[in-house]
Amino acid sequence: MRERGRSFTVALPARWRPGASAYARRILARAEATMRSLQGVRQDERVTSGPGSLATTTYWLAAPDRRRYLTGRGVRSIAIGRREWQRLPDTGWRRVNASGGVPFRTRSWFRWTPYAVAVRLLALTRREANIALMDPGTPAWIRLRIDRRTGRVLSDRLITPGESLLQRYSHFNRPLSIHPPHDR
């Protein structure tokens, strides 16, 4: 790069490879299908919009229609199809209509393609593929770390102008039971 008669050299974080974007789209399609077909998974989430604003949530998902979560502030939720319950710290469970009557489905949980206006292959090793998705309309940038052997997403990082979100996935297909709360 030249500016005001001086030359500067910079190292770019990724290399352009012919055909890499098409390959990255195939990796994304496989990862999305793989994650949607899981019988169970755990998702640990960290969201921040700047210093002092960290929020954490752990989700447990069991196919086809069950979700449980616990926030770092002690809020709990259980969703089974159209039914949902919530428990705030120091209170009992109560029935809520948080999803607007739309039944929860695990197959709809893992949706990255709406943000995939542009898809780039950032890195490829024997074990992992790192791809980036970008949607200028949102605007949102997502980076996915994908296990190449299984097609499972290991983590994703979402960056928007107002927040940063990191999600890590684990406990793939392990037995998981999610039931309505007992002390309703």
N, C-alpha and C positions, 0 to 999 in steps of 0.2 A: 504494500500500500504506500502511496506517496501523498504527502501533505506538505504544502509550503516548501517544496523543493527537497524535503527529507524523506528517506525511505524507512518504512517500518515493517517488521515481520511479525506476524501473529500466528499462533497455533490454534487451529479450529478444533472444537471438541468432537467433531465427527467428520468422516471422510465421505465424499459423494461416491457412490458406486452405481454404475449403470444397472438398472433393473432392481435395485435394492428397495425402492418404494413398493413395487408390486410384490416382492417377496415379504416385506413387512406387513402388507395388507393380508397376505395368506397366513402369516403367523398370528395376526390379530384375529382373523376369522376362526382359526383353530382354537385359540385361547378362549375366545368368547364361548364357543360351542362346548369346550371342555369344562369351563367353570359352570355353565348352565346345566350340565349333566351330572354334577356332583350330588351325592346323596347327603353330604354334610360338609360344613367348612366353618372355620373360625376366622373372623376378621377383626384385627386390632387397628383402630383408627385414631389419628392425632390431627387435630385441626387448630390452626392459629391464624389470626388476622394481624399479628404484630406482637411485640413484647408484652408479656403479662396476660395473654389471651388464649392460653392453651386449653383445649377441651379434648378429653379422651373418651372413647366408647369402645367396648368390646361387643361384637355381634356373634351370635351362633345361628347358623342357618341349617335347617333340615328340610330336604325335599319331601313333598312338593310345595308345601305351603306354611312352613313354620319358621318363625324368627323370634329370637330372644336377644335383649341387649341390656347392658349395664354401663352407665356413664361414670366418669370419674367423680361426679358429685352425688352418686348413689341413686340416681333415677333408674328404675327398671321397667322393662316393657316386654310383653309377650304378645305375639300375633300368630293366630292360627286361622288361615283363610280370611273370612270377613270379620272375625272376632278379634278384639284387641283389648288388653288390660295394661294398666300403668300403675306403678307404685312409686310415690315420691318418698324421700327419706322421712322416717318417723310417721308414716301413714300406712294404711292398709291398701290392698289392691282395689282398683275401681275400673269398671268397664269404660272404654273411651271409643271415640269414633275418629281416630287420628288420620286414617287413610281415606276419609270421605266415602266410606262404603265400598271402595274398591278392594277386592280380596287380595291378600298378599300371596305372591307366587315367587319361589326362589328363582325360577327361570327368567324373571324380569329384573333380577338384582344386578346381574353383571352385563351392563350395557356401555360399551366404550365407543362403538361405531358412530353414534350421533355426534361425537366430538372428533371424528376422524376425517375432516375435510382434507387435511394433509397428513400423511403417515410417512415417517422416516425411520430407517434402520440406523440406530446409533452405534450399536456394538453387537458382535456375534462371537461367542466362544463355543467350545464343545458343549458346555452345560447350559448356557443362558443366551437369550436374545433380549436386547434392550431396544424398545421402539418408542418413538415419540409421536403423539397425536396432537393436532392443533385444529381448533375451530375459531377462525377470526370473528365470527358473528357473536360468540358468547362473551368475550374472548376467553378461551381456556386452553391450557397446555397440559397434556398428560404424558407421563413417562411410565411405561410398563416394563417390569422385569419378569420374564417368562422362562420357565423350565422347558428346554427344548425337547427333552425326552417325553415328558408327560403332557405338555401343552398347558400346564397350570400356570396361572399368574401368581407370582410370589409376592409382588408388591406393586402398588401404583402410587404415583405422586401427581396430584392435581394442583396446578397453580393458576390462579385467576388474579386480576388486579387487586382484589380485596382479601384473598385468603390463600393459605397453603394447606393442603391436606395430604397426609401420608397414610396409606392403608397397607397392612401386611396380612397375608393369608397363610393359614396353617391348619393342621388337623383335618386334612383332606380325606373325605369319605370315612371318617371314624364314626362309630355308633354315637348317636346323639338323640336324646329324647327331650322334647319340648311339649309340656302339657299345660292346660289351664291352671292358674294359681289355685292353691288349696284354700287359702283364707280370704275368699271373695266376700 
